[in-house]
Amino acid sequence: MAAPSAQPKIQSRDSVEDIWGPRTPYKDEWPTRVDQLCDEEPERWVQSACVLCSNGCGLDIGVKDGKVVGVRGRATDRVNKGRLGPKGLNGWRAMHGKDRLTHPLIRKNGQLERASWDEAMDLIVSKSKDLQKHMTNHSIAFYTTGQLFLEEYYALAMVGKAGLHTLHMDGNTRLCTATAATAMRESFGSDGQPGSYGDIDYTECIFMFGHNMAATQTVLWSRILDRLAGPSPPKLIVVDPRRSESASKATLHLAPKVGTNLALLNGIQYLMFKNGWVDYEWVEKHTVGLEDLKATVAEYDPQTVEKITGIPVAQLEEAAHILGTAKSLLSTALQGVYQSNQATASACQINNINLLRGMIGKPGCGVLQMNGQPTAQNNREAGCDGEYPGFRNHQNPAHMAELAELWNIKPIEVPHWNEPTHIMNLLNYIESDTIKMFWITCTNPLVSLPNLPRVRRLLTKPDLFVVCQDIYMTETAAIADVVLPAAQWGEKTGCFTNVDRTVHISHKAVEPPGECRPDLDIFLDYARRMGFKDKDGNDLMPWKTSEEVFEAWKKLSAGRPCDYSGLSYDCLTGGSGIQWPCNEQNPHGTERLYADGQFYTDVDECESFGHDLE
């Protein structure tokens, strides 16, 4: 195989120099353009998708002599129509890194030493059972990622919630994009993006708030660039304090003072009400709280908003006019909203602009509250962070009874007394000595969490047993008591879901190095060794393959907003990814949610009963 520094044998473009590739101007149907980079001519291609941002581009993995030698975009995939960004074209080379973990490690006499899988897993299980006996299951906690497969998240959720009956589970995804999930629950009754990437093809207006898509989702930005270069280009409003690459292409760039997002959004809605840019007929049929919203924004006239945000009155009026009169509207948001002042309220106000216009569930209309990591959506769906499996409501007894029935455990054993414990409280419990075992998967909290001196002090406590499951010797792995080497993308099979609910399958292309194992195999092995049983005495998690786990997940998701019951490994193989919900009523998937104006806000089905946002 050619060295990474050598000139690729096959290369459609130098994606570092030419990030977005050549323009293919269009309207309605995005043309195909297949991007490819290979160090050698592959002997075979294996279907997969890119896991290096939340866009979820379909790609094929090129294999020769049992090694990955390149990738190409999948022309048939609805997400990218064959295109790949710099990460997708080049990221596969990390699979060949000489610093990959290749065998388990156990700390002995202060040093990490090589061990067998049996030694490592026996030690973890022995520690778990000792803590169960002398403390409780709640002395064991899990912290995970946004980069596993759906099947792995679901297995981990069952280990924690059905096996150990604990709420001590969180993921770094909640630290990053909890705002997105919360705002969708508040506005629509459930997590799940209403919009579709396909809405870019039809929309008259894109409202991009708080992110530089040109850098964060390069293929999706290519789609927008192609629309801008085509006939009838959409208006583009970019909200960013900086003049980013995305802002440089905007019809209108609004640069508010940092921390004033909510005032800006309130001011836009003030003008929408003042000028009658509200679809009152639709709003009265499908929403509640209109008069309360109107009263809230009544204080935000343009002059007041200019004093708060620094946005000139003329710019605010122009933005409101564009948003209020466009025949279709697609709104997007990311960390500039989520990691700012009054984040959830601001994200809800972005949703409210589309709701006021009645522009939800229609071609060219919707909201995309973006994710950061590639499989963050699956973490939330499966219930490994701040949510419950299948977007269920822990305060709804019927939802908890459903989980108990599906898992065949006693209802009282489903942890339902509170929301899952977030990472900052997990650290508090470690500090107070009530959590004694901390299992970290595919994340590096010794680098990524806030207040690092405290985090490093707590995770290196002598009486805390740390398990780190990763592909590299990270800073966190270096202080762990047990290190488990994991297989990565391309070395295992599983599914994952992108921002616009498109489910892709990634087939195993090559064997993992050394003794690395898929995360799914590790979780299932732990469950077997722990002896987790259902109420009839059968194995709680009897599965051997990822496909068996996927079939179990389908049953759990059936009838919920994230319904996978119509999907299968077979239907996901060979063509494009498919958007959930996919079921008998929608056998080919669902491009956009809420087309009928019906939301998941009924008390019997909503994910959250909601609360006031101030």
Secondary structure, DSSP 8 states (H G I E B T S, - for coil): ---TTS--SEES--TTTSSS-S----SSS------EEESS--SEEEEEE--SSTT--EEEEEEETTEEEEEEE-TT-TTTTT---HHHHHGGGGGG-TTB--S-EEEETTEEEE--HHHHHHHHHHHHHHHHHHS-GGGEEEEE-S-S-HHHHHHHHIIIIIIS----EEEHHHHHHHHHHHHHHHHHSS-S-S--GGGGGT-SEEEEES--HHHH-HHHHHHHHHHHHSSS--EEEEE-SS--HHHHT-SEEE---TT-HHHHHHHHHHHHHHTT-S-HHHHHHH-S-HHHHHHHHTT--HHHHHHHH---HHHHHHHHHHHHH-S--EEEE-HHHHTSTTHHHHHHHHHHHHHHHT-SSSTT-EEEE--SSTTHHHHHHHTSSSSBTTTB-TT-HHHHHHHHHHHTS-GGGS--SS----HHHHHHHHHTTS--EEEEES--HHHHSSSHHHHHHHHT-TT-EEEEEESB--HHHHH-SEEEEB--TTSS-EEEE-TT-EEEEE---S--STT-B-HHHHHHHHHHHHT-B-TTSSBSS---SHHHHHHHHHHHHTTSTT--TT--HHHHSSS--EES--SSSSTT--SSS-TTS--TTSTTT-S-------
